[in-house]
Amino acid sequence: MDNFNFKGCKEKKNYFEGWFIKIIDNKSNSYSFIFGVTLNQKDPHSFLQIIDQKQDKSYYYRFKLGEFYYSNNVVIIGNNILSANRLRILVDSFDIDIIIKPTLFLKNRIFGNSVMGVLKYLHLPTKHEIIFMNSEIRGTIKTETRDSKIYGNAYMEKDLGTRFPKKWFWIQTNKFLNNNIALVISKADLISKFSGFFCFLNVNGKEYRFATYNCSKIKHYRNGDNITVILKNTNYILVVKLKWHPGNMIVAPIKNARMKREIEESSTSTLTLSLFKNNQMILFDTSYNVSCEYTY
């Protein structure tokens, strides 16, 4: 699974790489985990971030750089393990063991299954990849407030580079009321005045793709807690209306991969999705447990 692979090395300077996984269990509880490493020259270390939506808390666990290992598509930080098939958390009051079975990937196109398309060949401060859009999960979870067996689904992605963009937004969900849908949208100011975006919508196995590199267009705006995103390509128009719910703080890399910038990430927002073809609505659905970051 090439998109999961560690692209860096410990000898790199001022570089970060991080893997993100979000799980939603059968009781609609959401948990997010970030396994990461920063090679900032002044403060190199590895880390684990956790968002526990049920407790409405987030955590940043710091580890020594030497506690980060990568081998055979497995990331290990301390006693914590992540691969495309397993999540093992053993830190503080968290004792989590999840088996992951990926079920939905991006479709292969001319540039493979990279979300970046041709942009992946440019020298950018941040690059992004989706490891899988959806998966089945099962396992056990123990925290301060629960001890139970769970099942549900998950989404996994990763970022790498020297810093996060100065401005971006990101929306992700794979839990809808009426259809088997997975959705992820992101736009970022990358270098100078250049911004890029992508949107992947998979409906019952059919993928709709909107992106900078396929001449799609995007508009987005925020009015208080209401965020609207409109995407257009040659054949389709996608309208997403999100209702922001307050989230929890996570830490993102600034210049030279220094883990310094605090960002609020919501994991309990809601949205409606409308898809049009030839000015006729062909799909409408509603999603809960939506993850969102919005810094514009």
C-alpha positions as CSV (number, residue, x, y, z in Angstrom):
1,M,0.0,0.0,0.0
2,D,2.2,2.8,-1.4
3,N,0.1,5.7,0.0
4,F,0.7,4.4,3.6
5,N,4.5,4.2,3.2
6,F,6.8,6.4,5.2
7,K,8.2,8.8,2.6
8,G,10.9,10.4,4.8
9,C,13.9,9.2,6.8
10,K,15.2,10.2,10.2
11,E,18.2,12.0,8.5
12,K,15.9,14.6,6.9
13,K,15.8,18.0,8.4
14,N,12.8,20.2,9.1
15,Y,10.3,17.6,7.8
16,F,7.1,16.1,9.2
17,E,5.0,13.2,8.3
18,G,1.7,12.1,9.9
19,W,-1.0,9.5,9.6
20,F,-4.6,10.2,10.5
21,I,-7.3,7.7,11.2
22,K,-10.9,8.4,12.3
23,I,-13.2,5.7,13.6
24,I,-16.9,5.8,14.2
25,D,-18.3,3.0,16.3
26,N,-21.8,1.4,16.3
27,K,-23.0,3.9,18.8
28,S,-21.9,6.9,16.7
29,N,-18.9,7.7,19.0
30,S,-16.0,9.2,17.1
31,Y,-12.3,8.9,17.8
32,S,-9.4,10.3,15.8
33,F,-5.8,9.4,16.1
34,I,-2.7,11.1,14.5
35,F,0.6,9.2,14.5
36,G,3.4,11.6,13.6
37,V,7.0,12.5,13.5
38,T,8.7,16.0,13.2
39,L,12.3,16.4,12.3
40,N,12.5,20.0,13.2
41,Q,16.2,20.6,14.0
42,K,15.4,22.4,17.4
43,D,12.7,20.0,18.6
44,P,12.7,16.6,16.9
45,H,10.2,14.1,18.3
46,S,7.5,11.7,17.5
47,F,3.9,12.1,18.8
48,L,0.5,10.7,19.1
49,Q,-2.6,12.9,19.1
50,I,-6.1,11.7,20.1
51,I,-9.5,13.3,19.8
52,D,-12.0,11.5,22.1
53,Q,-15.4,12.9,21.0
54,K,-17.3,11.1,23.7
55,Q,-15.2,12.8,26.4
56,D,-14.9,16.0,24.4
57,K,-11.2,16.1,24.9
58,S,-8.0,16.0,22.8
59,Y,-4.5,14.9,23.8
60,Y,-1.0,15.4,22.6
61,Y,1.4,12.6,23.7
62,R,5.1,13.4,23.1
63,F,7.7,10.7,22.5
64,K,11.4,10.7,21.8
65,L,12.4,10.6,18.1
66,G,14.0,7.2,18.8
67,E,10.6,5.8,19.8
68,F,9.4,6.2,16.2
69,Y,9.8,3.1,14.0
70,Y,8.6,2.3,10.5
71,S,8.9,-1.1,9.0
72,N,6.8,-3.3,6.6
73,N,3.9,-0.8,6.4
74,V,3.6,-0.4,10.1
75,V,4.2,2.7,12.2
76,I,5.2,2.2,15.8
77,I,5.5,5.1,18.4
78,G,6.2,3.8,21.8
79,N,3.7,1.0,22.5
80,N,1.3,2.3,19.9
81,I,0.9,0.7,16.5
82,L,-0.8,1.8,13.2
83,S,-1.1,0.0,9.9
84,A,-3.8,-0.1,7.3
85,N,-5.0,-3.3,9.0
86,R,-4.6,-2.5,12.8
87,L,-4.8,0.2,15.3
88,R,-3.2,-0.4,18.8
89,I,-3.2,2.3,21.4
90,L,-1.7,1.8,24.8
91,V,-1.0,5.2,26.4
92,D,-2.3,6.8,29.6
93,S,-5.9,5.5,30.2
94,F,-6.4,4.4,26.5
95,D,-6.2,0.7,25.8
96,I,-7.6,0.3,22.2
97,D,-7.2,-2.7,19.9
98,I,-8.9,-2.4,16.5
99,I,-8.8,-4.7,13.5
100,I,-9.2,-2.7,10.2
101,K,-10.5,-4.1,6.9
102,P,-10.3,-1.5,4.2
103,T,-13.2,-1.6,1.8
104,L,-13.0,1.5,-0.4
105,F,-10.0,3.1,-2.1
106,L,-9.7,5.9,-4.6
107,K,-10.0,4.8,-8.2
108,N,-6.8,4.6,-10.2
109,R,-6.4,7.4,-12.8
110,I,-3.6,8.5,-15.0
111,F,-1.5,9.5,-12.0
112,G,-2.4,6.5,-10.0
113,N,-4.6,6.8,-6.9
114,S,-2.9,9.9,-5.6
115,V,-5.3,12.7,-4.5
116,M,-2.7,15.2,-5.7
117,G,-2.8,14.2,-9.3
118,V,-0.1,15.9,-11.3
119,L,0.5,18.3,-8.3
120,K,2.3,15.5,-6.5
121,Y,5.3,16.2,-8.7
122,L,5.6,19.9,-7.6
123,H,7.8,21.1,-4.7
124,L,5.1,22.0,-2.2
125,P,5.3,22.6,1.5
126,T,2.5,20.0,2.2
127,K,1.5,16.9,0.3
128,H,-1.6,14.9,1.1
129,E,-2.6,11.3,0.4
130,I,-5.7,9.2,1.1
131,I,-5.0,5.7,2.3
132,F,-8.5,4.5,2.2
133,M,-11.9,6.1,2.0
134,N,-13.8,3.6,4.1
135,S,-13.2,0.4,6.1
136,E,-14.9,-2.0,8.5
137,I,-13.5,-2.1,12.0
138,R,-14.0,-4.3,15.1
139,G,-12.2,-4.6,18.4
140,T,-12.1,-3.3,21.9
141,I,-11.8,0.1,23.4
142,K,-11.0,1.0,27.0
143,T,-10.9,4.6,28.2
144,E,-11.8,6.5,31.4
145,T,-15.5,6.3,30.6
146,R,-16.0,3.0,28.7
147,D,-14.9,-0.6,28.3
148,S,-16.6,-2.3,25.4
149,K,-16.4,-4.2,22.2
150,I,-17.1,-2.1,19.2
151,Y,-17.6,-2.3,15.4
152,G,-18.0,0.4,12.9
153,N,-16.0,2.0,10.1
154,A,-12.9,4.2,9.6
155,Y,-11.1,6.6,7.2
156,M,-7.4,7.0,6.9
157,E,-5.1,9.7,5.3
158,K,-1.7,11.2,5.7
159,D,0.2,14.5,5.3
160,L,3.9,15.1,4.8
161,G,6.2,18.1,4.1
162,T,7.8,21.0,5.8
163,R,4.7,22.8,7.1
164,F,0.9,23.0,6.9
165,P,-0.6,25.6,4.6
166,K,-1.4,29.0,6.1
167,K,-5.0,28.6,5.2
168,W,-7.1,25.5,4.4
169,F,-10.3,23.7,4.9
170,W,-11.0,20.0,5.1
171,I,-14.3,18.1,5.4
172,Q,-14.6,14.3,5.7
173,T,-17.4,11.9,6.4
174,N,-18.4,8.3,5.5
175,K,-21.6,8.0,7.6
176,F,-24.8,9.0,5.7
177,L,-28.4,8.3,6.5
178,N,-29.7,6.8,3.3
179,N,-26.8,5.8,1.0
180,N,-23.4,4.1,1.1
181,I,-21.4,7.4,0.6
182,A,-17.9,8.5,1.4
183,L,-16.9,12.1,1.0
184,V,-13.7,14.1,1.5
185,I,-13.1,17.7,0.4
186,S,-10.0,19.9,0.9
187,K,-8.7,23.2,-0.3
188,A,-5.4,24.7,0.7
189,D,-3.3,27.8,-0.1
190,L,-0.1,26.1,-1.1
191,I,2.6,28.6,-2.4
192,S,2.3,32.3,-3.1
193,K,-1.2,33.0,-4.4
194,F,-1.6,29.4,-5.7
195,S,-4.3,27.2,-4.1
196,G,-5.3,23.7,-4.9
197,F,-8.3,21.6,-4.0
198,F,-9.8,18.1,-4.4
199,C,-13.1,16.4,-3.7
200,F,-13.8,12.7,-3.8
201,L,-17.4,11.6,-3.6
202,N,-18.1,7.8,-3.7
203,V,-21.7,6.8,-4.0
204,N,-22.4,3.0,-3.9
205,G,-19.1,2.4,-5.6
206,K,-19.3,5.2,-8.2
207,E,-16.6,7.9,-7.8
208,Y,-17.1,11.5,-8.6
209,R,-14.0,13.6,-8.7
210,F,-13.6,17.4,-8.6
211,A,-10.0,18.8,-8.5
212,T,-7.7,21.6,-9.6
213,Y,-6.0,19.3,-12.1
214,N,-9.2,18.2,-13.9
215,C,-10.4,21.8,-14.5
216,S,-13.1,21.7,-11.8
217,K,-14.2,24.9,-10.0
218,I,-14.8,25.5,-6.3
219,K,-16.5,28.2,-4.3
220,H,-16.8,28.3,-0.5
221,Y,-17.9,30.7,2.1
222,R,-18.6,30.7,5.8
223,N,-21.4,32.6,7.7
224,G,-21.0,32.0,11.4
225,D,-21.5,28.2,11.9
226,N,-22.7,27.6,8.4
227,I,-20.2,26.6,5.7
228,T,-21.1,26.2,2.1
229,V,-19.0,24.5,-0.6
230,I,-20.0,24.4,-4.3
231,L,-18.0,22.3,-6.8
232,K,-18.5,22.1,-10.5
233,N,-17.0,20.0,-13.3
234,T,-18.1,19.3,-16.8
235,N,-21.0,17.1,-15.9
236,Y,-21.9,17.6,-12.2
237,I,-22.5,20.2,-9.5
238,L,-22.0,19.3,-5.9
239,V,-23.4,21.5,-3.1
240,V,-22.3,20.8,0.5
241,K,-23.9,22.7,3.4
242,L,-22.2,22.1,6.7
243,K,-23.3,23.1,10.2
244,W,-20.2,23.6,12.3
245,H,-20.2,22.1,15.8
246,P,-17.4,23.1,18.2
247,G,-14.5,20.7,18.3
248,N,-11.2,20.0,20.0
249,M,-7.7,21.4,19.6
250,I,-5.0,19.6,17.7
251,V,-1.4,20.7,16.9
252,A,-0.2,21.3,13.3
253,P,3.3,22.0,11.9
254,I,4.4,25.5,11.1
255,K,7.7,26.5,9.3
256,N,10.5,24.0,9.5
257,A,8.0,21.3,10.7
258,R,7.8,22.8,14.2
259,M,4.7,21.5,16.0
260,K,3.3,24.7,17.2
261,R,0.0,25.8,15.6
262,E,-3.2,24.9,17.4
263,I,-6.2,24.1,15.1
264,E,-9.8,23.4,16.1
265,E,-11.1,20.2,14.5
266,S,-14.8,19.4,14.7
267,S,-15.8,15.7,14.6
268,T,-19.5,16.2,15.3
269,S,-20.6,18.6,12.6
270,T,-23.5,17.8,10.3
271,L,-24.0,18.3,6.6
272,T,-26.3,17.9,3.6
273,L,-25.1,16.9,0.2
274,S,-26.8,17.6,-3.1
275,L,-25.5,16.3,-6.4
276,F,-26.9,17.7,-9.7
277,K,-26.6,16.5,-13.3
278,N,-28.0,18.7,-16.1
279,N,-29.6,20.9,-13.5
280,Q,-31.5,18.0,-12.1
281,M,-30.9,16.7,-8.5
282,I,-29.8,13.1,-8.6
283,L,-28.7,12.7,-5.0
284,F,-29.5,14.2,-1.6
285,D,-28.4,12.9,1.7
286,T,-27.5,13.9,5.3
287,S,-24.4,13.1,7.4
288,Y,-23.6,13.3,11.0
289,N,-20.2,12.9,12.8
290,V,-18.6,15.0,10.1
291,S,-15.0,16.0,10.6
292,C,-14.1,19.6,9.6
293,E,-11.2,22.1,9.9
294,Y,-11.7,25.6,8.5
295,T,-9.1,28.3,8.8
296,Y,-10.2,30.8,6.0
